Amino acid sequence: MDLGNLILRVVTGASMIIFHSWGKIVGMVNFLNGKHWKFVDTVQMMGLPLPVLFAIIATLIEFIASILIILGLFTRISAIGLALVMIFAVYFHIITKTSVELVLIYLSVFVFLALAGAGKFSLDARIGRK
């Protein structure tokens, strides 16, 4: 069970970084240097107030929490943060009538990790967090 949890954490966290958050991090850095960031347009299209702020928060949660998930550190809180971001992503895919399948899989994994924790092969277990 714990080995499966480790594999799930590492693969999901790495996938989030490689396929989703890294591009947003690069876009955010470019935005802070005066360039256009398409993700802000996406957030604005969802009707959220302060789209730049929400884009930055979502990007940082995706990136930092994914690293923490891989390490198994602050796993439950990181998973909750990522699950919240995925709920907004589900909403985006619904309003744009695009496939929601992958987002639902990520959401399910993060809900699982929020409930189950990181398992014994984690930094949480090493430092005694439950």
Secondary structure, 3 states (H helix, E strand, C coil): CHHHHHHHHHHHHHHHHHHHHHHHHHHHHHHHCCCCCHHHHHHHHCCCCCHHHHHHHHHHHHHHHHHHHHHCCCHHHHHHHHHHHHHHHHHHHHHCCCCCHHHHHHHHHHHHHHHHCCCCCCHHHHCCCC
